[in-house]
Amino acid sequence: MRVLAVIPARGGSKGVPKKNIKLLGNIPLIDYSINVAKNSKLITQILVSTDDEEIAIAAEVSGFKPPFIRPLELAQDNSTSISVVKHAIDFYESQNIYFDAVCLLQPTSPFREKGFVDSAIQKFITSNSDSLISVLKIPHEYNPHWAFVENTNGTLKIATGEENIIPRRQDLPKAYFRDGSIYITKTSVLKKGTFFGKNISFIESNPDYYVNIDTMDDWIKAENLLQKIQL
């Protein structure tokens, strides 16, 4: 299977200015995702998609010069990841280069265990699913079967639509949230405008590695985590 790794790195970060090239430890944030992709045995091609010349230079220093600068209309606050990935697919297909799937590696989730990406790709292949996402377990107190939404009359109903709440924690079904570390999707599914498709496989991340950098508090958490984990 031919897999394109897309590392999206926009220049206009507000929560942490220039976060993609800001040093975390002794390397730019973006390098964590580049290095994970570089060490994969199952990724065919690595693309850093950016609108920013400084980020492009940083990627080139790491050995992966972007083949294009992303159009500004795909680098706005409201630009979607799916539009960025579809742009990448179109770019390569215009050169008669085709991929079976795309592995999205977001720089804002920099920490992944050794071999995690290849384990995810291997599971994606064997599951023959439309997509695979990395997830973490939802603590039982936040399980959707114990969550409520408001009715139009101001009362509450169970978020899952059930009439009776599950009384015991032990009887709750496992629930997960996507942690943002890895998305793998068939190219044919991406062309339909979705990362997921109908059949979604999953792989559990190590919670000790979890951080999603959006604010300076997240950045401080990442700096602290870096002292504790092995990459």
C-alpha positions as CSV (number, residue, x, y, z in Angstrom):
1,M,0.0,0.0,0.0
2,R,1.3,3.4,-0.9
3,V,0.8,5.8,2.0
4,L,1.3,9.6,1.9
5,A,2.1,11.2,5.2
6,V,0.7,14.8,5.3
7,I,2.0,17.1,8.0
8,P,-0.1,20.3,8.0
9,A,1.7,23.3,9.4
10,R,0.0,26.7,9.1
11,G,2.0,29.8,9.8
12,G,-0.8,31.9,11.4
13,S,-0.9,30.4,14.9
14,K,-2.4,32.7,17.5
15,G,-2.5,30.6,20.8
16,V,1.2,29.9,20.5
17,P,2.8,32.3,18.0
18,K,5.0,30.5,15.4
19,K,4.4,27.3,17.3
20,N,5.3,24.9,14.4
21,I,8.9,26.2,14.4
22,K,9.1,27.1,18.1
23,L,11.7,25.0,19.9
24,L,10.3,22.2,22.1
25,G,13.2,20.7,23.9
26,N,16.0,21.4,21.3
27,I,14.1,20.9,18.1
28,P,11.2,22.7,16.3
29,L,7.7,21.4,17.1
30,I,7.2,20.2,13.5
31,D,10.3,18.0,13.7
32,Y,8.6,15.6,16.1
33,S,6.0,14.6,13.4
34,I,8.6,14.7,10.6
35,N,10.9,12.3,12.6
36,V,8.0,9.9,13.3
37,A,7.1,9.8,9.6
38,K,10.8,9.5,8.6
39,N,11.2,6.5,10.9
40,S,8.2,4.7,9.6
41,K,8.8,1.7,7.3
42,L,5.3,1.8,5.8
43,I,5.0,5.5,4.8
44,T,5.8,6.0,1.1
45,Q,6.1,9.8,0.9
46,I,6.3,12.6,3.4
47,L,4.7,16.0,2.7
48,V,4.9,19.1,4.8
49,S,2.0,21.3,3.7
50,T,2.5,24.9,4.7
51,D,1.7,28.4,3.6
52,D,4.7,29.8,5.5
53,E,8.2,30.3,4.1
54,E,9.9,30.0,7.6
55,I,8.2,26.6,8.2
56,A,9.1,25.5,4.6
57,I,12.8,26.3,5.4
58,A,12.6,24.4,8.7
59,A,11.1,21.4,6.9
60,E,13.9,21.6,4.3
61,V,16.5,21.6,7.0
62,S,15.0,18.4,8.3
63,G,15.3,16.9,4.8
64,F,11.7,17.4,3.5
65,K,11.5,20.5,1.4
66,P,7.8,21.2,0.6
67,P,7.2,20.8,-3.2
68,F,4.7,23.8,-3.0
69,I,3.6,26.6,-0.8
70,R,0.0,26.1,0.2
71,P,-2.4,28.6,-1.2
72,L,-3.5,31.3,1.2
73,E,-7.2,30.3,0.9
74,L,-6.2,27.0,2.5
75,A,-4.4,28.6,5.4
76,Q,-7.1,30.6,7.0
77,D,-8.6,30.2,10.5
78,N,-11.6,28.5,9.0
79,S,-9.6,26.3,6.5
80,T,-10.3,22.6,7.0
81,S,-7.8,19.8,7.3
82,I,-9.8,17.8,4.6
83,S,-9.3,20.7,2.1
84,V,-5.5,20.7,2.8
85,V,-5.3,16.9,2.3
86,K,-7.4,17.0,-0.9
87,H,-5.1,19.7,-2.2
88,A,-2.1,17.5,-1.5
89,I,-3.7,14.5,-3.3
90,D,-4.6,16.7,-6.3
91,F,-1.0,18.1,-6.5
92,Y,0.5,14.6,-6.7
93,E,-2.1,13.2,-9.0
94,S,-1.4,16.1,-11.4
95,Q,2.1,14.6,-11.6
96,N,0.7,11.1,-12.1
97,I,1.7,10.1,-8.5
98,Y,-1.0,8.1,-6.7
99,F,-1.5,7.0,-3.1
100,D,-3.8,4.4,-1.7
101,A,-4.2,6.3,1.6
102,V,-3.1,9.4,3.5
103,C,-1.7,9.4,7.1
104,L,-2.4,12.8,8.7
105,L,0.2,13.7,11.4
106,Q,-0.7,16.9,13.1
107,P,2.3,18.7,14.7
108,T,0.1,19.8,17.6
109,S,0.1,16.2,18.8
110,P,3.9,15.8,18.7
111,F,4.5,12.7,20.9
112,R,4.0,9.2,19.6
113,E,5.6,6.0,20.8
114,K,8.2,4.3,18.7
115,G,6.5,2.1,16.1
116,F,3.1,3.6,16.8
117,V,2.6,4.9,13.3
118,D,3.5,1.6,11.6
119,S,1.3,-0.3,14.1
120,A,-1.6,2.0,13.1
121,I,-0.9,1.6,9.3
122,Q,-0.7,-2.2,9.7
123,K,-4.0,-2.3,11.6
124,F,-5.6,-0.1,8.9
125,I,-4.4,-2.4,6.2
126,T,-5.5,-5.6,7.9
127,S,-8.9,-4.2,8.9
128,N,-9.7,-3.1,5.4
129,S,-11.6,-0.2,6.9
130,D,-12.2,3.2,5.3
131,S,-10.2,4.9,8.0
132,L,-8.4,4.5,11.2
133,I,-8.1,7.0,14.0
134,S,-6.0,7.1,17.2
135,V,-8.1,7.3,20.4
136,L,-8.0,7.4,24.1
137,K,-10.6,6.0,26.5
138,I,-13.2,8.4,27.9
139,P,-13.2,8.3,31.8
140,H,-16.4,6.6,33.0
141,E,-17.8,9.9,34.6
142,Y,-17.8,11.4,31.1
143,N,-19.1,8.4,29.3
144,P,-21.8,9.5,26.7
145,H,-24.3,7.1,28.3
146,W,-24.0,9.2,31.5
147,A,-24.2,12.5,29.6
148,F,-27.3,14.7,29.1
149,V,-28.5,17.2,26.6
150,E,-31.3,19.7,27.1
151,N,-34.8,19.3,25.7
152,T,-36.6,22.2,24.2
153,N,-38.8,22.4,27.4
154,G,-35.7,22.8,29.6
155,T,-35.5,19.3,30.9
156,L,-32.7,16.8,30.3
157,K,-32.5,13.6,28.3
158,I,-29.7,11.1,28.0
159,A,-27.3,12.1,25.2
160,T,-27.3,8.6,23.6
161,G,-31.1,8.6,23.3
162,E,-31.8,5.8,25.7
163,E,-34.8,6.1,28.0
164,N,-33.1,4.6,31.1
165,I,-29.7,5.5,32.3
166,I,-27.2,2.7,32.9
167,P,-26.9,2.6,36.7
168,R,-23.5,0.8,37.2
169,R,-20.1,2.0,36.0
170,Q,-19.2,-1.6,35.4
171,D,-22.0,-1.9,32.8
172,L,-21.0,1.1,30.7
173,P,-19.7,0.3,27.2
174,K,-16.2,1.4,26.4
175,A,-16.2,4.9,24.9
176,Y,-13.3,6.7,23.2
177,F,-12.4,10.2,21.9
178,R,-10.1,10.9,19.0
179,D,-6.8,12.3,20.4
180,G,-5.6,13.8,17.1
181,S,-2.3,11.9,16.9
182,I,-3.1,9.9,13.8
183,Y,-5.7,9.8,11.0
184,I,-5.3,7.3,8.2
185,T,-7.9,7.3,5.4
186,K,-8.3,5.7,2.0
187,T,-7.7,8.3,-0.8
188,S,-11.0,7.3,-2.4
189,V,-12.8,8.2,0.9
190,L,-10.9,11.5,1.2
191,K,-12.0,12.5,-2.3
192,K,-15.6,12.3,-1.0
193,G,-14.8,15.0,1.6
194,T,-14.5,13.0,4.8
195,F,-11.7,11.6,6.9
196,F,-13.9,8.7,8.2
197,G,-16.1,7.0,5.8
198,K,-18.5,4.3,7.0
199,N,-16.0,1.8,8.5
200,I,-13.8,3.4,11.1
201,S,-11.0,1.4,12.7
202,F,-9.0,2.6,15.7
203,I,-5.8,2.2,17.7
204,E,-5.4,3.3,21.3
205,S,-2.7,5.8,22.1
206,N,-0.6,5.8,25.2
207,P,-2.3,8.4,27.5
208,D,1.1,9.3,29.0
209,Y,2.1,10.8,25.6
210,Y,-1.1,12.9,25.2
211,V,-1.0,16.6,24.6
212,N,-2.8,18.7,22.0
213,I,-1.0,22.1,21.7
214,D,-3.3,25.0,21.2
215,T,-2.4,27.4,24.0
216,M,0.7,28.3,26.1
217,D,-0.6,26.1,28.9
218,D,-0.6,23.2,26.5
219,W,3.0,24.1,25.5
220,I,4.1,24.1,29.1
221,K,2.4,20.7,29.5
222,A,4.3,19.4,26.5
223,E,7.6,20.7,27.9
224,N,6.9,18.8,31.2
225,L,5.9,15.7,29.3
226,L,9.1,15.7,27.3
227,Q,11.0,15.2,30.5
228,K,9.1,12.0,31.3
229,I,8.6,10.1,28.1
230,Q,11.0,8.2,25.7
231,L,10.9,9.1,22.0
